[in-house]
Amino acid sequence: VNPIDISPEEFRLLSESILTIATDYLKEVNARGIPASGRGIEVERIFRTPLPEIGLPQQAIGKLGDVIQHSRAQNGRFFAYVLGSGEPAAAAADLLCSVLNQNVTAWRSSPAAVTIEQTVVGWLAQALACGNFRGILTGGGSAANLMGLAMAREAKVSANNIGLRPETALTVYASTEVHMSIPKAIALLGIGRDNLRLISVDDSYRIIPQQLEHALRLDKERGLIPIAVVGSAGTVNTGAIDPLSDLAEIAAKHKAWFHIDGAYGALAAMAAPEKFHGMDRADSISLDPHKWLYQPIDCGCLLYRDPAAAHRAFAQGAEYVRPLSGDALESFCFFDESFELSRRFRALKLWFSLQYHGFSAFRKSIEKDLRHAQRLAASINKNAQLQLLAPVELSVVCFRYLGNEKLSEFELNQLNNEILQRVIRRGHVYLSNATLQSKFCLRACIVNHRTTDADIDSICAEVLAAAQELQANPNL
Ligand SMILES: *Cc1c(COP(=O)(O)O)cnc(C)c1O
């Protein structure tokens, strides 16, 4: 026998011990402190071990406890960045994904997996009132944004064969609040970051359409080729949603591709569709089920209106992948609509989790996140020592501690930076930061199915406690 071949019975025992570890983690996650324990040097000592030439099964299992110990706990009081909360029913199904080991390249390689991915992507499109879109699951919003912009580039100037000509300068437009994955994609696609026009935003951090229009006209007069307008449906800083209908109008007028980065916010259209008018007019939309559908990482998605545009960007005929069947369903290939060939069966966890709980449960949970953000904003507004720093459109709340004395902007920035570090060290709630109009903000982003009203109320309490601690003991 092959030395790495384990019996089904050994697999069962092994899975059960891992399951026990995972279940114990879930039992204690809400009571635990959030930050991972240990400094860099300690974590190195534990994990940077010599190459294991000989197998040591019990030791391998034993070390899983260390992994948990030195991982950040994602409980209901984790509000940093935009991080979904890892829905456990999906996690359970994810084990089967690895056991089945389907390669979701094409129908002939994985009929069930391909059909399930198409189905689940169709459900997502339908849930966002974009039922006529097709799409694909990705590793995340960054990959989805890259793919959307690759389609845009190839749709507007065909460069896959001849390359980008130095004399044709292409431009892309987005607001100053755009996520970093967009300039990154533009760099990778050879368009050049300098050709990303960052358009000003209004007081609500939404792109100003007149300024976009102005920039487009100016560039066209100079002979540049505007290929895409990127709208944010939920900016990462404040959750602002660009005026999508206006952007659709402007993009159409200038024959530019309209891509929406909805990695953070698009799925909130399930609960608040009125905020997303014009989303169905996009050419492509990225969204992240691993954020606001609470799926375990990774699970991103790109929706697109025209599968032919995906083919133009990604299809690359090769004899070894040529479909053998002429049947429309059976000859379907995801690799003609993606830069990836081998792809894991991401759809399984999502499909399972959506069926297990039903869309209504997810809609209610998103509604709860939206309500929680308003609850937090209300308690900030009620407290004279705290100040809200941006409108709360979705589930991001940006605020700061003012205190009772009159401090300069510089002092407030420093103080809030220290408060943030202290809040995190206290371990009870976890926030991140943003800088808005040169003001350092404490930032809570609520995309968390575990969060309770009490968890929300602990945010202000923790910030005030941290500030008090700092005043009493500034050097600690
Ligand atoms: C998170 C995020 C991304 C990137 O998505 P990943 O899944 O982290 O790759 C892009 N845009 C916005 C607005 C985001 O919030």
The ligand as an SDF file (V2000), in Angstrom:
LIG
                    3D

 15 15  0  0  0  0  0  0  0  0999 V2000
  -12.8980   43.3880    0.5330 C   0  0  0  0  0  0  0  0  0  0  0  0
  -13.0520   44.2820   -0.6340 C   0  0  0  0  0  0  0  0  0  0  0  0
  -12.4050   44.0220   -1.8370 C   0  0  0  0  0  0  0  0  0  0  0  0
  -11.4370   42.8800   -2.0040 C   0  0  0  0  0  0  0  0  0  0  0  0
  -12.0690   41.6680   -1.8180 O   0  0  0  0  0  0  0  0  0  0  0  0
  -11.2530   40.3820   -1.3120 P   0  0  0  0  0  0  0  0  0  0  0  0
  -12.3010   39.3500   -1.1940 O   0  0  0  0  0  0  0  0  0  0  0  0
  -10.6420   40.7630   -0.0040 O   0  0  0  0  0  0  0  0  0  0  0  0
  -10.2370   40.0810   -2.3440 O   0  0  0  0  0  0  0  0  0  0  0  0
  -12.6390   44.8730   -2.8930 C   0  0  0  0  0  0  0  0  0  0  0  0
  -13.4590   45.9280   -2.7670 N   0  0  0  0  0  0  0  0  0  0  0  0
  -14.1030   46.2130   -1.6140 C   0  0  0  0  0  0  0  0  0  0  0  0
  -14.9980   47.4060   -1.5510 C   0  0  0  0  0  0  0  0  0  0  0  0
  -13.9240   45.4000   -0.5100 C   0  0  0  0  0  0  0  0  0  0  0  0
  -14.5580   45.6730    0.6390 O   0  0  0  0  0  0  0  0  0  0  0  0
  1  2  1  0
  2  3  1  0
  2 14  2  0
  3  4  1  0
  3 10  2  0
  4  5  1  0
  5  6  1  0
  6  7  2  0
  6  8  1  0
  6  9  1  0
 10 11  1  0
 11 12  2  0
 12 13  1  0
 12 14  1  0
 14 15  1  0
M  END
$$$$
